[in-house]
Amino acid sequence: MTNPFIFDFSNLKGDFLGGLTAGVVALPLALAFGAQTALGPMAGLYGAIAIAIVAALFGGTKTQVSGPTAPMTVVSSAVIANAMVETGAETVTDAIPLILATFFLAGLIEMIFGVIKLGKYIKYIPYPVVSGFMSGIGVIIVITQLFPMLGYDPQEDTQLVESRMIHAEEQILEGIIREEEQRGILKGVMDGSVIAATDAAFSKVTDTEIRSEAKRQAKRQASGTVGTIKNFLRPFQTNGINWLNFLLAIGTIIVIYGFKRITTAVPSSLVALVIFTLVAFFFIAPGVIPVIGEVEKGLPPFYFGFFSEFTNASYLMRILEFAFTLAALGAIDSLLTSVVADNLTKTKHDPDRELIGQGIGNMAAAFIGGLPGAGATMRTVINVNSGGKTRISGMVAGFFLLAVLLGLSGIVQYIPNGVLAGILITVGIGIIDYKGFRHLLAIPKGDAVVMLLVLVLTVFVGLLEAVAFGMVLAAMLFMKKSADMVAAGSSTGSFKEFSQDKPWEDEGDLVQRVGDRVYIKHMNGPLFFGFVSSFQAIIQNLPNVEVIIIRMGRVPYVDQSGLYALEDAILDLQSRGIAVAFVGMKPQIYSMMERINLIPDLVDSEYSFKTFKKCRTWLSKHLEEGGLEKVSGQQQDGPVRTGDNIDEV
């Protein structure tokens, strides 16, 4: 890795303008992403500052602008919700150590991805998986912002809260029992005194505490994709719609899409944020619509105590699960953006260094309570189009946000939640892969199925499960296609049949001399486990001939299953008195056959020919003279030639 502290100042003006413009675009998005989580809008801003500066400094894409992104925010929301459930925390502040431990570990894992050079493998993720995943993220964002757009707060829904009261009591009682277990009060069997102590502790719980827990449960019940869909009619049934909030959200969406038609010099999301915040501040009475509310002023707080969470065995597996999901998603998100940046700048990014930079950036964000993030495509494109060419531009974007934090953080509290919901809805709509949907009927059915299944699993099951299932299904479909192609291209037939059908250009002159005594097997493509059954079926159906020639010049790879299938086929053929010879075998494949003793134990190296011309000379001589005993597995005297067999044609 080159020294990250050596900067290129040759494009300072362009880098400053590019970074400044990208920072302006990042401001409303960072606040909106933060507001989507229980950590609040400032967590989005903290994350945007730390990741933009640190990832630009250490990363491997010169023009990348990083920060919280839609996919990372969706997973972060799940991390926060899980941490609160795992710890039984009454507020998000109580669960902060577990949340930040997960974010920090995600950054560490992502950095390790770069250190062990996994970056180059991201390109093997199939497009249908990426398409379905990104579209699923877009759908999640749109659905989960419906309640904030309507101004509906599940915690203010009296009926919903009342339905959770009994469950809240159970939750509080379970918390008391867990606490007593930790203190050693419960010793196996609960006798009368223990039960009395538990009842006494529960009797001290007030109705206010029970109602607070019921409100938290109501919020969880109506959150997320499934919760929103299940409870979607509640705002209409309970008069829970805040129409002014709804109008602000709709106005925000209209301005974001409409202002782009006037000019793109100023980010339309920022214009909408400023306009409707001013409208709400001057024309709507306080308390009528939900707003961000009071936020931290000045520099962000620093957290170091979360390291103790790594020693808690009961939480460790959940931390690892979510951290790995965030790390994998951050890697994919960042490197896809790096590819976009390469196409715009005609440069080449360093994928492993980029993962190291993103990982360090996410670890830094955890120390100040910021959301994790990744390379942001829209911000990176804007940076490049505005003149950014070096890593200085990404750092400028981060320092601009830091300046905003120090100077304008007091104004942030007046931003309406409806405005942030409108911004996020446009973000969600924007990342849906409409191109993929337009071509759904034109692309192969297997790819269409993968894309749709990944989308559905992303929305209703989980992000990691969706990507894992999509990768496995896409790999299986690819292997089937490859096996079908190899089977179609690996034809067999007699010389006479080949002379009338589709012989290779060097085979036709021996037809009249050998008739149907020889079969040629043309191999096209890799001989791997997906093709083994077809290969074995072909061999078993061969008629009785004297020689089978397996042409392997177009076989780039043979795996273990393929090697064993060849071995079984040769044993079967030789038991039937059929001689086997190879033509055009690649050196790597020949070496593997030697290592498992397929050559020379079953087929002598003398009968692995460099070219078909040499094989034809051997055929002409031995078919006429009857000298096939050795090649068919029987021993005969005479020298064994080596050398020709392993040279490539």
N, C-alpha and C positions, 0 to 999 in steps of 0.2 A: 504494500500500500504506500502511495506517495504521501509526503508530509501534508496533513490537512491544514497546517497553519501557514502554508505558503500560498498567497493569494495572487490572482491575476487582476491587476488594476487597469488593464488596457481598455476595458469597456465600462469604466466606472459610471459614466452618465447613464448608459443604457441599463446597467444593472440596478442603479438607484431608481430609475423610473419604472422598470419592470417589477422590482420588489415592492415599491410603494403601491403600485396598482394592484398587485396580487394581495397585498396586505389589506387594502381597502375592501376588496372582494371577500377576504377571509373573515373580516370583523363580524358582519351579521351572521355568517354561517357558523362561526365558532360559538357565538352566543346562542344561536338556535339549537345547535347540536348539544350544547351543555344543558339547555332548558329541557331537552328531550329526556334527560336522565334525572335521577333524584339528587345528583350532586349539584345541579343548578347551572345557570348560564356561565358563571365565572369559571367553572371547571373547564368548560370548552375553551374559554379565552386563555386560561393558564396553559392548557395543553397545546394550543396553537402557538403560543410564544415559545415554549420550551422546545417543541419538536421542530418548528420552522428553523430556529437558530442552530440547534445541535445537529439535526439531520443534514442540514446544508453544509455544516462544517466538516462532518465526518463521512458523509454519503458519497455515493459513486455516480450520481447523475448531476451534472453541473447546474442545470436549470430547474431542478426539482424544487417545488414549494410544498412543504408538508404541514400536516395538522390533522385535527379530528376530521374524519370522513363519515359518510352515511353508513357504510357497512360496519366500520369500527364502533360507531356510536350505538348501533343496534345491539351488538354483542356486549358493549360496555353496560348498557341498560340491563341486560340479562345478568351480568356479573354482579351489579349492584343489588338487584332484586334477590339473587341467590344468597349474597352475603348477608343481607338483612334476615332472610329466613334461617340460614345456618346459625347465625349468632343470636337469633331471637331479639335483635335490636329494635328498640322503640323508635329510634330516629336514625337517619343515615349517618349522623356523626358517630354514633356508637359502633357502626360497622366499618368506619373508615379504614382501620388497620387492615382488615381482611381484603377490602376492595383494593387498596393501594398495593398490598402484597401481590395480589393477582396481576395488577397492571405492571408492576416492576418485573415480576417473573416473566411476563409476556415479552417485555423488552429484552430481557436477558436471553430468552430462548431464541428470539428473532436474531439477536447478535450472534448467537452460536450457529444459527443457520448459515450466516455469512462466513464465520470462521471455518466451518467445515465444508464450505463451498457448495451449498445447495442451491445457490441462486440460479445457476444455469438450467436447473431442472424445472423451473416454473414454466418454461416454454412448452413443456409436454402436457400441460393441463388443456384438455380439449375445449374448443370454443363453445360447444353446447353446454358444458358445465359452467363456464364463466358466464355465458349469456343467461342461463336459467338462474344462476346465483344472483347476479346483479339485478335482474328483473324482479326476483323475489325480494331483495332488499328494498327496491323501489316500492313494491306493493306494501311491504311492512311499514315503511315510513308514511305512506299515504293513509293507510288504515289507522295507524296509531295516532295520527294527528287529527282525526275526525272529531274526537271529543274536545281537544283543545281549541279547534276551530269553532265548534258550537258553543264553547264556554261552559261545557258540562263538567262538573266536578263530582265524581262518585262519592266523595266524602261528605258532600252536602245533600246527597240523595237520602232522605230520611228512611224511606222504605228499604232501600238496600242496606243501610247501616243497621236498621232494626233486625233484618234477616241474618246479620252476622253476629248479633249480640251473644247468642248461646255458644257460637264457635269462638268468640273472643274470650269468654269465660274459660272454655276448655284450654285455649292457648295459654292463658295466664296461669292456670292451674298446672299445666305441664311445665311451665317455666319455674314455678315454685318447687315442684318435685325435682327438676334437674338441679336447681340450686342446692337443695337439701342433700342430694346425692353427692355433689361436689364437696359439701361441707362434712360429709361422712355421717349425716344423721340417719340416712336410710341404710340398714344393714341386712340386705336380703329380704326377709319377711317383714311386712308392715304390720306391727302389732297395734294395740289400741292407742298407746301413747304417741306413736309416730303419726297415726291417722289424726289424732287430736291436734298434734303440732301443725300438721299440714292444714287442717281446717282452720286453726287459729290464724295461720299466716294468710290464708285466702280470705278470711273474714275482714282483714284489714284493707283489702283491695276496694277502692271506691268505685262508685258508678261512673265517675268521670274517667277513671283509668280504663274501665271496661269499654266505655264508649269510644275512647281514643283508639284502643286496639281494634274495635269493630270498624272504625273509620279506615284504619290502615288496611284491614282485610278487604273492605269494600273497594278501596283503591286498587289493591292487587287483583281482585276479582274482575275489575273492569279495565285492566291494563293489558298491554300486549295485543297481538293480532286476534287470538282466539277470544280473549276477554272483551275486546271491542266489538267483535262480531256478535257474540252472545248477548251483549247488553246494548246493542245499537239502538233499539227502540226506546230505551229508558228515558233519554232526554225529551222525547216527544210525548211520552206517557206521563211524565212528572213535571212538565213545564220547566224542564231544566236547561232550556236553551237561552243563552245570553245573546240577544239579537245584535246588540252593538258590537260585541266581540266578533260575532259571525260576519258582520259587514266590514269590520276592519280586516279580517282574514281574506275575504273576497276581494276587497280593494287592493290589498297587498299583492294577491295573485294577478290581478288585472294590470297593475302598474309594472310588475316584474316582466310580464310578457309584452305589454304594450310599449314600455319605454325603450325596449330594444329596437323597436321599429323607428324610433326617433334618432337615437344615437347609442353607440356602444362605448363611447369614450368614458362614460361614468357607469359603474356597475348598477344595473337596475334594482338589484336586491338592496343595495345601500340607499338608493333613492326612496324605495318603498319604506324602508326602516325609518328614515329621517322624517318623511312626510307624515306617516301615520302615528309616529310617536309624538310629533308636534300637535297633530290633530287631537290625539287623546289627552295630551297635557293641558291644552288650552280650552278645549270645548267639551270634555267629558269630566264630570265630577269624580273626585277620588272615591274609590270603592265600588264604582258602577261596573267596571270591567276588571278582570284579573290582570295584574302586571307582574313583572319580575320581582319587584320589591327590593328591599335594602340589600346591598351587596358589600363585600369586603372592599375597603379602600386601601390604596397603596400597594406595596409589594405583596405577593402571595405568601401564605404561611408555608413553613417548611416542616416536613414530616420525616421522622427517622425511626419511630417506634414500631412501624409495621413489620420490621424484620423478625420480631418475636413470633409472628404468625406462622413462620416456616417451621417452628418447633412443635406446632400443634398438630399431632397426627390425625385428629378427627377432621381437620379442615384440609389437610395437605392434598388429598386426591382431588377434591373439588377445585382447589386452587390450580393444580396442574392441568386439569381438564379445560378450564376456562382460559388459562394462560396459553396453553397450546393452541386453542382455537383463535385467540387474538393474534398470536404470533404468526400462525399460518395465514390468516386473513390479511394481516398487515403486510406480510411478504408478497402475497399475490397482488394486493391492491397497489403497493408501491412499485413493483416491477412492471406491472401493466402500464402504469403511468410513465415509467422510465422508457418503455418502448415507444409510447406516444411522443415523448420528448425527443427521442432519437430521430423519429421520422420528421419532426419539425426542424431540428437543428442539423440534421445529417451528421450526427456524431454517434459515438458508441459508449454506452454507459458500462460501468463495472457492477454487475449484479451482486456480487458477494460483498463488495465494499458498501453498496447501497443498503443491504440488509444490516450490516454492522452499524451504519449511521442511523438507520431507522430504529434499531434496537436500543442504541445509546440514547436517542431522543426520547423514546418511550420510557426508559428508566428515569431520565431527567424529569419528565412530566410527572411521574409518580411521586417524586420528592416534593413537588409543590401542589399536589392534589389535583393535577390536570388529567383530562381524558387522554387515553392513548390515541394514536392516529397513524397516518400513513401518507405516502405521496398522494397529493390531491390533483386529479387530472385537470379540472377546470382552472384552478389557480396556477398550475404549471403552464398551461397553454397561454393564459393571459400574461404571465411573466415573459414568456418567449416572444409573444406578439408585441409586447410593450418595450422590448429591447434587451431583456435579460439574457446573458450568455454565460455567466460564471456563477460559482457558488455564493458569491457576494449577494446576488439578487435574492436568494432564498433567505439569507440572514437579514437583509434589509426588511423583508416582509415581517419577520419575527420582531425586530426592533421597533418597527412602526406600531405593532400591536402592543408592545410593552409601553411605548409612549402614550398610547390611548389609555391603557390601564392606569398609568400614573396620573394622567391629566383629566380623564373624562369618566372614570369609573362611577362617579356619583350620578351621572346622567343615565347610566344603564338601568337603574332601578325603575325608571318610568316607562320602559319599553313594554307595550302590551303583549300578553301571551298570544293573542290572536294573530299579531303581526309575525311573530316567530313561527307560529303554526303555518301561516301562509307561505313563508319562505321555505320551510321544510317540505311542504306539499309540492312546491315547484321543483325542489331538489329530487324528491322521490319520483316525480313524473319524468324528470330529465334523465335518470339513470336506467329507466326501463329500456330494454333492447328492442325497439320497434322494428329495426331492420330484420332481426331474427324472426319476429312474429310475421312480418310481411312475407318472408320466404319459407314459412312453416310447411306449406304444401309442396314446395319445390325441392327442399333438401331431402336427403335420405330419411326414411321413416325412423330408423334407429336414432339418428341425431335429434329428430323432432321429439321422440319419446324421452330421450335423456334430458333435453332442455326443459320440457314441461314437468317431468318428475322432479328435477332439481328445484324448479320454481315452487312447486307445491310443497315439497319437503322443507324448503327454506322458510316459507311463510308459516306452515302449520306444525313443523316438527322441531327443526333446529338447524343452525348454519353448518356446524361441523358434520352432522349426520347427512345433510344434503350433499355437501361436497364429497364426502367419503363414498356415499352411495353412487353419486354421479360418476366419480372416477372409476369405481369398480365396474359399473354397468357399461361405461364407455370403453373401458379396456376389454371387457368380454366381447362387446360388439366388434371392436377392432380386430380382436383375435379371430373371431368367426369370419369376418370379411377377408382377413389375410389367409386363413385356411382355405376358404372358398376359392380365392384367387390362385393360390398355389395348386389346389386340386384341379382347377380349370386349366392351368398352364402346364401342369405335370402330366402330359399325355403319354400313353404307351401304344405301341403298335409294331407290326413287323416292318421290315425294310420295304416290302412291296406296298404296304398300306401307307407308309410314310411318303413313299415316292409319288403316290397319287393324292395324298392329303396335305400335310404340312411338315415336310422334312426340313431340318436345318440345312443350310446351304452346302455343308460339307459332307452330306450323307448319301447322296443319290447314286454315286457311281458304283456302289457295291451291290446294288439290288439284284442284278442279273446273276451274280456269282453265288450269293448265299441264300436267296429265296427267303423262306420263312423260318430259317434255323436260328435267327437272332432277333431279339426284341430290344428296342431302345426305350429307355425311360427318360423323358425330358423333365428336369426339375427346374421350376421357376419360382424363386422366392425362398424364404427361410423354411427350413424343416424344423418346426417347433411343435410343442405339445398340442396345439390346436389343429395340426394337420396330421398327427400320428395315425388316428383311426382311418382317415381316408387313404393314407399311404399304405397301411396294412391291408385294407380292402383291395387296393389295386394289385398288390403283390400276390395276394391269395387267389385272385381271379386270373392270373396269367396262365396261358396254356403251356403245355410242355414244349420247351424249346431247348436249344443247346446252350445258348449264352444270353444273359441279360446285361446290357450296357447301361449304366446309370450316369447320365450326363449332368455334372454338378457345377458347370461353369457359371450358372446364374443363381447359385445358392450362396447368399452372403453370410448366412449364419445357421448353425445347427445347435440346438440346446440339448440338455441331457436326455430329455424324452425322445428327441429325434435320433440321437446316437443309439439309444437302446432299441428304438424301432428299426433302425438300419441293421443292427446286430441280429435281431429276431428274424428279419426278412431274409438276411443272407443265410442264416442257419436253415430256414425253411426251404429256400431255393436249393441250397447245396444238398439237403436231404432228398430232394427230388432229382438230383443229378444235373442241376442247371448251374453253369459257371457264371461268375459275377465279375465285372470289370468296371472301373470308374474312369471318367474322363473329365479333365479340367478342374479338378478339385483345388480349392483355394488352400494356401499354406496353413492358415489357422485351423481350418477344418481337418486337414490331414494330420496336423499335430495333435488335435484332440483325439482322433481315431487311434493314433499311436499310443497315447496315454492310457486308453482303455483297452489296448491290445486288440482292437478290431483289425488293425493292420499291424503286423503281418500274420497274426494267428489265424484269422478267417480268410482274408484276402491278401495275398502276398503283395508287397510293394511293387513288384514287377508289373502288376495288373492295375496300377493306378497311373493312367497316361496323362501326359501334359496336354496333348492335342488329339483331336479325333483322327488326324492323319496318321499318327503313330499307332493309334488303336486299330485303324483300318488295315495298316500293314500287318499288324499282328493277327487280325482276323483272317486276312487273305491267306496267310501262311498256315495257321493252325486249323482253320476250318477245312482246308484242303488236305492237311497232313494228319488231322485227328489228334493234335497235341493239346488236348484240353484237360488232361487229368489233374494237373496241379492247380489250375485256376478254379476247378470245381471242388476243391477241398481235398484232393488225393495227392499224395507225394510222388515226385519223380526227381530223378537226378538232374543236375545241371546248375550252372551258375545263376545267381539272382542279381539282376541289374537294379541299381538304385540311382537316384539323382533326377531323372526325368520327371518323376512322379510329383515332386513338390514345387516345381517352378510354375509360376502363373502364366497363362496363355498371353 
